[in-house]
Amino acid sequence: MPTDLHSSKVDKFELEDITTPVPTRGIASLTVSIPHSRKARQADGPHPAARWGTPEFLLYSVIAVIVIPYMAWVPIRLSSPSNENYPYYHHKLTPGWLFGREIDNSDRQYRAFRDNVPALSILALVYIALQSIYTRSTIRSTPAMSNDNTYLVPFVIIFSVLYLVGLHGTSTIKIFVILTANYCIGKYMRGSRLGPLFTWIFNIAILLANERNEGYSFSSLHPSLVALDAFHGLYPRWHISFNITMLRLVSFNMDYYWACKSCDPTDLGSKIPERQRTTTPHPPEMYTFANYVAYTLFSPLYIAGPILTFNNFLWQLRRPQEIPRLNVLRYLMRFLISFITMELILHFMYVVAIKDTKAWVGDTPLELSMIGFWNLIIVWLKLLLPWRFFRLWSLASGVDPPENMVRCMANNYSTMGFWRSWHRSYNLWIVRYIYIPLGGSENVIATTVLIFTFVALWHDLSLRLLAWGWLVSLFIFPELLARYLLPSSKYGRCSWYRHVCAVGAVFNILMMMTANLVGFVVGTEGMTHMAKQIVSSAEGFRFLFAACGCLFVGAQLMFEYREEEKRKGIILRC
């Protein structure tokens, strides 16, 4: 694919690690900045001149200017009170605050975040203020600590415990029992090869038990403990957010295992790249229970991430990274713009309510496809917003976790590139703790199937997500085959190569949309209905042909945008 014309030895699921950031102007400045994605030197040789002003790309731009607004107008029209299906989903709508319109706040997952943004914002400000007070008082009493933030560990633990008690009530006891058991496994096994095995068995068993018993009440453990069930906290379903915590438990034990096997732990300098913070072990004596609890329950990232490895977290305490205040303010602006975008969509496009009530009787193939497409956009935004909020909180507190969403959902044409940019911190976790230990690119087919099976079951123990995981695994193979048969190193400079890649990108996009509609939107039944409606009539085939043409144009624009990034020294490989 054109985005991979530069040579690379990075594993297929990883983002490239590059140093020396440079300022960026022009359209490429819209790209989300992540550590080590920019470099001052030109990337792997010369790049072709910009094509934006050529007749070909002027035509593409005209098509995009016409088609994209129309894609937005279709769901807006379907969300009008005059639409014949409006009465079927109207009960899902609630009073809004923009332009006198109602809002589709029916997605339970996003509603839980949106309705609590004010309270979470106050909590974040309180945390940052208390941390500042604690820091000033500690440094005043012990000036030698100013270059080492490990003095924050007691503060992090105390705040995190209070935070957990408020969230989960007495279920905090269950969390600490699991944390302690996992810690004992890691510390007892040390560098034994059985350590990783027992760690994985224990944590997967806990996930299954949590799901099966819905967090298990104290009364189910023993009748005498029934009184402990009285205090549930603000968010009793602790086992839902524990899926994220489980990743941290595995990270600590695996990082400690590798630290025990390391002959000479390295003491890095003051400015440490993200990859080195992740892969460089600490001395084994630094893997204490206090550091473990502070990492596992770190308040800004506890609920939803992004996921930070233990090594990375502790290096950022031992060697604090400079996070310019201007960068934090810019990230705040990105969050606010994304939040307002979501509000506008929910006020003008009621596609979630339409999807949930299946109020699409009589809709054309175009209308059905737009209901699916905008549901995917909402899925992207409802995940992006919490991740950016909690990352913003973490940045403001001095810890820099990975950026989870590097690309807009609609700015992807490569299946592998999509998974590098979607939930990036989870991707990096999988690479470190599953992909590489299982053999990486040397055993790519079996590893890919195992990874996406785990990912599906980790999200939810359901047949729908298992089908999603297997579909994603299946859809990766055509791209791998195409790269093998038409390598960019051999054909990349041929005039026809970019257009052949665009055709392949069309099929990739259709397959990715199918998999994600099955996994996160309408399920297999809804996807089957949509597919039948599209292919059961001449109108459906005409729409499919036109849609493929539009996707071809979109792929060409995505190719050129990535070429523009490379001209500016930005390498993301996604």
C-alpha positions as CSV (number, residue, x, y, z in Angstrom):
1,M,0.0,0.0,0.0
2,P,1.3,3.5,-0.7
3,T,1.5,4.4,3.0
4,D,4.1,1.7,3.4
5,L,6.4,2.7,0.5
6,H,9.2,3.5,3.0
7,S,11.1,0.5,4.2
8,S,10.5,-0.8,7.7
9,K,11.4,-3.7,9.9
10,V,8.7,-2.9,12.5
11,D,6.3,-5.7,13.3
12,K,3.0,-5.6,11.5
13,F,1.0,-4.5,14.5
14,E,3.3,-1.8,15.7
15,L,3.7,1.9,15.1
16,E,7.2,3.0,14.0
17,D,9.5,4.6,16.6
18,I,11.2,7.7,15.3
19,T,13.0,10.5,17.1
20,T,13.5,14.2,16.6
21,P,10.2,16.0,16.4
22,V,9.7,18.8,14.0
23,P,7.0,21.5,13.6
24,T,4.4,20.9,11.0
25,R,2.3,23.3,8.9
26,G,-0.3,22.8,6.3
27,I,-2.9,20.1,6.1
28,A,-0.6,17.6,7.8
29,S,-0.9,19.7,11.0
30,L,-4.3,18.0,11.5
31,T,-2.5,14.7,12.2
32,V,-2.7,13.7,15.9
33,S,0.9,14.0,17.3
34,I,2.2,10.9,19.1
35,P,5.7,10.4,20.5
36,H,8.4,9.6,17.9
37,S,6.1,9.9,14.9
38,R,8.0,12.9,13.5
39,K,11.5,13.4,12.3
40,A,13.5,16.2,10.7
41,R,15.2,14.2,8.0
42,Q,13.3,13.1,4.9
43,A,11.8,9.6,5.4
44,D,13.6,6.9,3.4
45,G,14.4,8.8,0.3
46,P,12.6,11.3,-1.9
47,H,8.8,11.5,-2.2
48,P,6.8,12.4,-5.2
49,A,5.6,16.0,-5.6
50,A,2.3,16.9,-4.1
51,R,-0.7,16.0,-6.3
52,W,-3.3,18.2,-4.7
53,G,-3.2,20.7,-7.6
54,T,-3.3,18.1,-10.5
55,P,-6.5,17.7,-12.6
56,E,-6.9,14.2,-11.1
57,F,-7.0,15.4,-7.5
58,L,-9.0,18.5,-8.3
59,L,-11.7,16.1,-9.6
60,Y,-11.4,14.0,-6.5
61,S,-11.8,17.1,-4.4
62,V,-14.9,18.2,-6.2
63,I,-16.4,14.8,-5.7
64,A,-15.6,14.9,-2.0
65,V,-17.1,18.4,-1.6
66,I,-20.4,17.1,-3.1
67,V,-20.6,13.6,-1.6
68,I,-19.5,14.2,2.0
69,P,-22.2,16.8,2.8
70,Y,-24.8,14.5,1.1
71,M,-23.7,11.7,3.3
72,A,-24.5,13.9,6.3
73,W,-27.8,15.1,4.9
74,V,-29.2,11.6,4.5
75,P,-29.3,10.7,8.2
76,I,-30.4,14.2,9.0
77,R,-33.4,13.7,6.7
78,L,-34.1,10.3,8.3
79,S,-34.1,12.0,11.7
80,S,-36.9,14.5,10.8
81,P,-40.3,14.3,12.5
82,S,-41.8,14.1,9.1
83,N,-40.1,10.8,8.4
84,E,-42.6,7.9,8.3
85,N,-40.4,5.8,10.7
86,Y,-40.0,8.7,13.3
87,P,-42.8,7.4,15.6
88,Y,-41.0,4.1,16.0
89,Y,-37.9,5.6,17.6
90,H,-39.2,8.9,19.0
91,H,-39.5,7.4,22.5
92,K,-35.7,7.0,22.5
93,L,-35.1,10.7,22.2
94,T,-34.7,13.2,25.1
95,P,-34.8,17.1,25.2
96,G,-31.5,18.6,23.9
97,W,-29.8,21.9,24.3
98,L,-28.9,22.9,20.7
99,F,-31.3,24.7,18.4
100,G,-34.4,23.4,20.2
101,R,-33.8,19.9,18.9
102,E,-34.1,16.6,20.8
103,I,-31.0,14.5,21.3
104,D,-30.4,10.8,20.7
105,N,-28.7,10.0,24.1
106,S,-29.9,6.4,23.9
107,D,-26.5,4.7,23.8
108,R,-26.0,3.5,27.4
109,Q,-22.2,3.4,27.3
110,Y,-21.8,6.9,26.0
111,R,-24.6,8.2,28.2
112,A,-22.8,7.0,31.3
113,F,-19.8,9.2,30.3
114,R,-21.6,12.2,28.9
115,D,-23.9,12.6,31.9
116,N,-21.0,12.5,34.3
117,V,-18.6,14.8,32.5
118,P,-19.2,17.7,34.9
119,A,-18.6,15.5,38.0
120,L,-15.5,13.9,36.4
121,S,-14.1,17.3,35.5
122,I,-14.5,18.5,39.1
123,L,-12.8,15.3,40.3
124,A,-9.9,15.8,37.9
125,L,-9.4,19.4,39.0
126,V,-9.5,18.4,42.7
127,Y,-6.9,15.6,42.0
128,I,-4.6,18.0,40.2
129,A,-5.0,20.6,43.0
130,L,-4.3,18.1,45.8
131,Q,-1.3,16.7,43.9
132,S,0.1,20.2,43.5
133,I,-0.3,20.9,47.2
134,Y,1.2,17.5,48.2
135,T,4.1,18.1,45.8
136,R,4.9,21.5,47.2
137,S,4.8,20.4,50.8
138,T,6.9,17.3,50.1
139,I,9.6,19.1,48.1
140,R,9.7,21.8,50.7
141,S,10.5,19.2,53.4
142,T,12.8,17.1,51.2
143,P,14.4,19.2,48.3
144,A,16.4,16.2,47.0
145,M,13.2,14.6,45.7
146,S,12.5,17.4,43.1
147,N,14.0,15.3,40.2
148,D,12.2,12.1,41.2
149,N,8.4,11.8,41.4
150,T,8.3,8.5,43.2
151,Y,7.4,10.5,46.3
152,L,3.9,10.8,44.7
153,V,3.2,7.1,45.2
154,P,1.6,7.5,48.7
155,F,-0.6,10.3,47.4
156,V,-1.6,8.2,44.3
157,I,-2.5,5.2,46.5
158,I,-4.5,7.2,49.1
159,F,-6.5,9.0,46.4
160,S,-7.0,5.9,44.4
161,V,-8.4,3.9,47.4
162,L,-10.8,6.7,48.2
163,Y,-11.7,6.9,44.5
164,L,-12.4,3.2,44.4
165,V,-14.5,3.2,47.6
166,G,-16.6,6.0,46.1
167,L,-17.0,4.2,42.8
168,H,-17.4,0.6,43.9
169,G,-18.2,0.7,47.6
170,T,-17.3,-2.5,49.5
171,S,-16.4,-4.2,46.2
172,T,-13.0,-2.4,46.7
173,I,-12.2,-5.4,49.0
174,K,-12.7,-7.8,46.1
175,I,-10.5,-5.8,43.9
176,F,-7.7,-5.7,46.5
177,V,-8.0,-9.5,47.0
178,I,-7.5,-10.1,43.3
179,L,-4.6,-7.6,43.1
180,T,-2.9,-9.2,46.0
181,A,-3.3,-12.7,44.6
182,N,-1.8,-11.6,41.2
183,Y,1.1,-9.8,43.0
184,C,1.9,-13.0,45.0
185,I,1.9,-15.0,41.8
186,G,4.4,-12.6,40.1
187,K,6.7,-12.2,43.1
188,Y,6.7,-15.9,44.0
189,M,7.5,-17.1,40.5
190,R,10.0,-14.4,39.8
191,G,12.0,-15.4,36.7
192,S,10.4,-18.9,36.4
193,R,9.0,-19.8,33.1
194,L,5.8,-20.9,34.9
195,G,5.3,-17.2,36.0
196,P,3.8,-16.0,32.7
197,L,1.7,-19.2,32.4
198,F,0.2,-18.9,35.9
199,T,-0.3,-15.1,35.4
200,W,-2.4,-15.7,32.2
201,I,-4.4,-18.6,33.7
202,F,-5.2,-16.6,36.8
203,N,-6.2,-13.4,35.0
204,I,-8.3,-15.2,32.3
205,A,-10.0,-17.2,35.1
206,I,-10.8,-14.0,37.0
207,L,-12.3,-12.5,33.8
208,L,-14.5,-15.5,33.2
209,A,-15.6,-15.7,36.9
210,N,-16.4,-11.9,36.9
211,E,-18.5,-12.3,33.8
212,R,-20.3,-15.4,35.0
213,N,-21.1,-14.1,38.5
214,E,-21.5,-10.5,37.5
215,G,-19.0,-9.4,40.1
216,Y,-20.3,-11.8,42.7
217,S,-22.1,-10.4,45.8
218,F,-20.7,-10.9,49.2
219,S,-23.8,-12.9,50.2
220,S,-23.0,-15.4,47.5
221,L,-19.6,-15.9,49.0
222,H,-20.9,-16.4,52.5
223,P,-24.3,-15.5,54.1
224,S,-22.5,-13.8,57.0
225,L,-21.1,-11.2,54.6
226,V,-24.5,-9.9,53.4
227,A,-24.1,-6.6,55.3
228,L,-21.2,-5.7,53.0
229,D,-23.6,-5.7,50.0
230,A,-25.4,-2.6,51.4
231,F,-22.8,-0.1,50.1
232,H,-22.5,-0.4,46.3
233,G,-20.9,2.9,45.5
234,L,-21.7,5.1,42.6
235,Y,-20.7,2.4,40.0
236,P,-21.5,-1.0,41.5
237,R,-20.5,-2.9,38.3
238,W,-16.8,-3.0,39.2
239,H,-16.2,-6.1,37.1
240,I,-16.9,-4.1,33.9
241,S,-14.0,-1.7,34.3
242,F,-11.9,-4.6,35.7
243,N,-11.2,-5.7,32.1
244,I,-8.8,-2.7,31.9
245,T,-7.3,-3.5,35.3
246,M,-6.6,-7.0,34.2
247,L,-4.3,-5.7,31.5
248,R,-2.3,-3.9,34.1
249,L,-2.0,-7.0,36.3
250,V,-0.5,-8.9,33.4
251,S,1.8,-6.0,32.6
252,F,3.2,-5.9,36.1
253,N,3.9,-9.6,36.3
254,M,5.3,-9.9,32.8
255,D,7.6,-6.8,33.3
256,Y,8.8,-8.2,36.6
257,Y,9.4,-11.6,35.0
258,W,11.6,-10.0,32.3
259,A,13.3,-7.8,34.9
260,C,14.3,-10.9,36.9
261,K,15.7,-12.4,33.8
262,S,17.6,-9.3,32.8
263,C,21.3,-9.4,33.5
264,D,21.9,-5.7,33.9
265,P,19.0,-3.3,34.4
266,T,19.7,0.0,32.7
267,D,19.5,3.4,34.3
268,L,18.3,5.6,31.5
269,G,18.9,9.4,31.3
270,S,16.4,12.1,31.9
271,K,14.7,12.2,28.5
272,I,13.5,8.7,27.7
273,P,11.6,7.8,24.5
274,E,8.3,6.0,24.9
275,R,9.6,2.7,23.5
276,Q,12.6,2.7,25.9
277,R,10.3,3.4,28.9
278,T,8.2,0.4,27.9
279,T,11.0,-2.1,27.2
280,T,13.7,-1.2,29.7
281,P,13.3,-3.0,33.0
282,H,13.8,-1.5,36.5
283,P,15.9,-3.1,39.2
284,P,13.8,-6.0,40.6
285,E,13.6,-4.2,44.0
286,M,11.5,-1.5,42.4
287,Y,8.7,-3.9,41.7
288,T,7.1,-3.3,45.1
289,F,3.5,-3.7,46.3
290,A,3.2,0.1,46.7
291,N,4.4,0.8,43.2
292,Y,2.2,-2.0,41.9
293,V,-1.0,-0.6,43.6
294,A,-0.2,3.0,42.5
295,Y,0.2,1.8,38.9
296,T,-2.8,-0.5,38.9
297,L,-5.3,2.0,40.4
298,F,-3.8,5.2,39.1
299,S,-7.0,7.4,39.2
300,P,-6.8,9.3,35.8
301,L,-6.5,6.0,33.9
302,Y,-8.4,3.6,36.1
303,I,-11.8,3.6,34.4
304,A,-11.0,3.4,30.7
305,G,-7.3,3.8,30.1
306,P,-5.4,4.5,27.9
307,I,-3.3,1.5,28.9
308,L,0.2,2.2,30.3
309,T,2.7,-0.6,31.0
310,F,4.2,-0.8,34.4
311,N,7.7,-0.1,33.2
312,N,6.5,3.0,31.4
313,F,4.5,4.3,34.4
314,L,7.4,3.8,36.8
315,W,10.0,5.4,34.5
316,Q,7.7,8.5,34.3
317,L,7.8,8.7,38.1
318,R,11.6,8.0,38.4
319,R,12.5,10.3,35.4
320,P,9.6,12.8,35.1
321,Q,8.9,13.7,31.5
322,E,8.5,17.4,30.6
323,I,4.9,17.9,29.3
324,P,4.6,21.5,28.1
325,R,1.5,23.3,29.4
326,L,0.8,24.5,25.9
327,N,0.6,20.9,24.7
328,V,-2.0,20.1,27.4
329,L,-4.1,23.2,26.4
330,R,-4.0,22.1,22.8
331,Y,-5.1,18.6,23.8
332,L,-7.9,20.2,25.8
333,M,-9.0,22.0,22.6
334,R,-9.0,18.8,20.6
335,F,-11.2,17.2,23.3
336,L,-13.7,20.1,23.3
337,I,-13.9,20.1,19.5
338,S,-14.5,16.4,19.4
339,F,-17.1,16.7,22.2
340,I,-19.0,19.5,20.3
341,T,-18.9,17.4,17.1
342,M,-20.5,14.5,19.0
343,E,-23.2,16.8,20.4
344,L,-24.0,18.1,16.9
345,I,-24.3,14.5,15.5
346,L,-26.5,13.4,18.4
347,H,-28.8,16.4,18.0
348,F,-29.2,16.1,14.2
349,M,-28.8,12.3,13.5
350,Y,-30.8,9.9,15.5
351,V,-29.1,6.8,13.9
352,V,-28.5,5.0,17.3
353,A,-32.2,5.1,18.1
354,I,-33.1,4.0,14.5
355,K,-30.6,1.1,14.8
356,D,-31.8,0.0,18.2
357,T,-35.5,0.0,17.2
358,K,-34.8,-1.2,13.7
359,A,-36.9,1.7,12.4
360,W,-35.6,1.3,8.8
361,V,-38.6,-0.2,7.1
362,G,-38.8,1.1,3.5
363,D,-35.4,2.8,3.6
364,T,-33.3,2.6,0.5
365,P,-29.9,0.9,0.3
366,L,-28.3,4.4,0.5
367,E,-30.2,5.2,3.6
368,L,-29.5,1.9,5.2
369,S,-25.8,2.2,4.5
370,M,-25.7,5.7,6.0
371,I,-27.4,4.5,9.2
372,G,-24.6,1.9,9.5
373,F,-21.9,4.4,8.6
374,W,-22.9,7.1,11.1
375,N,-23.4,4.5,13.8
376,L,-19.7,3.6,13.2
377,I,-18.7,7.2,13.5
378,I,-20.6,7.4,16.8
379,V,-18.9,4.3,18.0
380,W,-15.6,5.9,17.2
381,L,-16.5,9.2,19.0
382,K,-18.0,7.5,22.0
383,L,-14.7,5.7,22.6
384,L,-12.4,8.6,21.6
385,L,-14.0,11.1,24.0
386,P,-13.6,9.1,27.3
387,W,-10.1,8.1,26.2
388,R,-9.1,11.7,25.5
389,F,-10.7,13.0,28.7
390,F,-8.8,10.6,30.9
391,R,-5.6,11.0,28.9
392,L,-6.0,14.8,29.4
393,W,-6.4,14.3,33.1
394,S,-3.3,12.1,33.2
395,L,-1.2,14.6,31.1
396,A,-2.2,17.4,33.5
397,S,-1.0,15.2,36.4
398,G,2.4,14.6,34.8
399,V,2.0,11.1,33.3
400,D,1.9,10.8,29.5
401,P,0.0,7.6,28.4
402,P,-0.2,6.6,24.7
403,E,-2.8,8.4,22.5
404,N,-5.5,5.8,21.7
405,M,-7.0,7.2,18.5
406,V,-4.5,8.3,16.0
407,R,-6.8,8.4,12.9
408,C,-10.4,9.2,12.3
409,M,-12.4,6.1,11.7
410,A,-13.2,7.3,8.1
411,N,-9.5,7.9,7.4
412,N,-8.4,4.3,7.2
413,Y,-8.1,1.9,4.2
414,S,-5.6,-0.7,5.5
415,T,-6.9,-3.4,7.9
416,M,-3.6,-3.6,9.7
417,G,-3.2,0.2,9.7
418,F,-6.6,0.5,11.2
419,W,-5.7,-1.7,14.2
420,R,-2.5,0.3,14.7
421,S,-4.4,3.5,15.0
422,W,-7.6,2.2,16.8
423,H,-7.2,1.8,20.6
424,R,-3.4,2.3,20.1
425,S,-2.5,1.7,23.7
426,Y,-4.2,-1.7,23.6
427,N,-2.5,-2.4,20.4
428,L,0.9,-1.7,22.0
429,W,0.0,-3.9,25.0
430,I,-1.0,-6.8,22.7
431,V,2.3,-6.4,20.7
432,R,4.4,-6.5,23.9
433,Y,2.6,-9.2,25.9
434,I,1.0,-11.5,23.2
435,Y,2.2,-10.9,19.6
436,I,6.0,-10.9,20.3
437,P,6.0,-13.7,22.9
438,L,3.9,-15.9,20.4
439,G,6.5,-15.4,17.6
440,G,5.3,-12.2,16.0
441,S,5.7,-12.1,12.2
442,E,7.3,-15.6,12.1
443,N,3.9,-17.1,13.0
444,V,1.6,-14.4,11.7
445,I,-1.5,-16.4,10.8
446,A,-1.9,-18.4,14.1
447,T,-0.9,-15.3,16.1
448,T,-3.4,-13.1,14.4
449,V,-6.3,-15.6,15.0
450,L,-5.3,-16.0,18.7
451,I,-5.0,-12.2,19.2
452,F,-8.4,-11.3,17.8
453,T,-10.0,-14.2,19.6
454,F,-8.6,-12.9,22.8
455,V,-9.5,-9.3,21.9
456,A,-13.1,-10.3,21.2
457,L,-13.5,-12.3,24.4
458,W,-11.8,-9.6,26.4
459,H,-14.3,-7.1,25.2
460,D,-17.3,-9.3,26.0
461,L,-18.0,-13.0,26.2
462,S,-20.5,-13.0,23.4
463,L,-20.9,-14.8,20.1
464,R,-21.3,-11.5,18.2
465,L,-17.9,-10.2,19.3
466,L,-16.3,-13.7,18.7
467,A,-17.7,-13.5,15.1
468,W,-16.2,-10.0,14.9
469,G,-12.8,-11.2,16.0
470,W,-12.8,-14.0,13.5
471,L,-14.0,-11.8,10.7
472,V,-11.2,-9.3,11.4
473,S,-8.7,-12.1,11.4
474,L,-10.1,-13.4,8.0
475,F,-10.1,-9.9,6.5
476,I,-6.4,-9.3,7.3
477,F,-5.3,-12.2,5.1
478,P,-6.3,-10.7,1.6
479,E,-4.2,-7.6,2.5
480,L,-1.2,-9.8,3.5
481,L,-1.5,-11.7,0.2
482,A,-1.7,-8.5,-1.8
483,R,1.4,-7.2,-0.2
484,Y,3.2,-10.4,-0.9
485,L,2.1,-10.6,-4.6
486,L,2.5,-6.8,-5.3
487,P,5.2,-5.5,-2.9
488,S,5.7,-1.8,-2.9
489,S,9.5,-2.2,-3.0
490,K,9.1,-3.8,-6.5
491,Y,6.1,-2.0,-8.0
492,G,5.8,1.2,-5.9
493,R,7.1,3.5,-8.6
494,C,4.9,2.1,-11.4
495,S,2.1,4.5,-12.5
496,W,-0.6,1.9,-12.2
497,Y,0.4,0.8,-8.7
498,R,-1.4,3.5,-6.8
499,H,-4.7,2.8,-8.6
500,V,-4.5,-0.9,-8.0
501,C,-3.9,-0.2,-4.3
502,A,-7.0,2.0,-4.3
503,V,-9.1,-0.8,-5.7
504,G,-7.8,-3.1,-3.0
505,A,-8.5,-0.3,-0.4
506,V,-12.1,-0.3,-1.5
507,F,-12.5,-3.9,-0.6
508,N,-10.6,-3.5,2.6
509,I,-12.9,-0.6,3.7
510,L,-16.0,-2.7,2.9
511,M,-14.7,-5.6,4.8
512,M,-13.7,-3.5,7.8
513,M,-17.1,-1.8,7.9
514,T,-18.8,-5.2,7.7
515,A,-16.8,-6.6,10.6
516,N,-17.3,-3.6,12.9
517,L,-21.0,-3.3,12.1
518,V,-21.3,-7.0,13.2
519,G,-19.2,-6.5,16.3
520,F,-20.3,-3.1,17.6
521,V,-23.5,-1.9,15.9
522,V,-26.2,-4.3,14.4
523,G,-24.8,-7.8,15.0
524,T,-25.0,-10.6,12.5
525,E,-28.8,-10.4,12.1
526,G,-28.8,-6.7,11.3
527,M,-25.8,-7.0,9.0
528,T,-27.5,-9.8,7.1
529,H,-30.7,-7.6,6.7
530,M,-28.7,-4.7,5.4
531,A,-26.7,-6.8,2.9
532,K,-29.9,-8.4,1.6
533,Q,-31.5,-5.0,1.1
534,I,-28.5,-3.8,-0.9
535,V,-28.0,-6.8,-3.2
536,S,-31.7,-7.8,-3.7
537,S,-32.5,-5.1,-6.2
538,A,-31.1,-3.2,-9.2
539,E,-31.2,0.0,-7.2
540,G,-29.0,-1.7,-4.6
541,F,-26.4,-2.8,-7.1
542,R,-26.4,0.8,-8.6
543,F,-25.8,2.2,-5.1
544,L,-23.0,-0.4,-4.4
545,F,-21.3,0.6,-7.7
546,A,-21.5,4.3,-6.9
547,A,-20.4,3.7,-3.3
548,C,-17.3,1.8,-4.5
549,G,-16.5,4.7,-6.8
550,C,-16.7,7.1,-3.9
551,L,-14.5,4.9,-1.7
552,F,-12.0,4.7,-4.6
553,V,-11.8,8.5,-4.5
554,G,-11.6,8.5,-0.7
555,A,-8.7,6.0,-0.8
556,Q,-6.8,8.2,-3.3
557,L,-7.2,11.2,-1.0
558,M,-6.0,9.1,2.0
559,F,-3.0,8.0,0.0
560,E,-2.1,11.6,-0.8
561,Y,-2.7,12.8,2.7
562,R,-0.2,10.2,4.0
563,E,2.3,11.2,1.3
564,E,1.9,14.8,2.6
565,E,2.6,13.6,6.1
566,K,5.8,11.9,4.9
567,R,6.9,15.1,3.1
568,K,6.5,16.8,6.5
569,G,8.5,14.1,8.2
570,I,5.5,12.3,9.9
571,I,5.6,8.5,9.9
572,L,2.7,6.7,11.4
573,R,2.3,3.5,9.3
574,C,-1.4,3.6,9.7
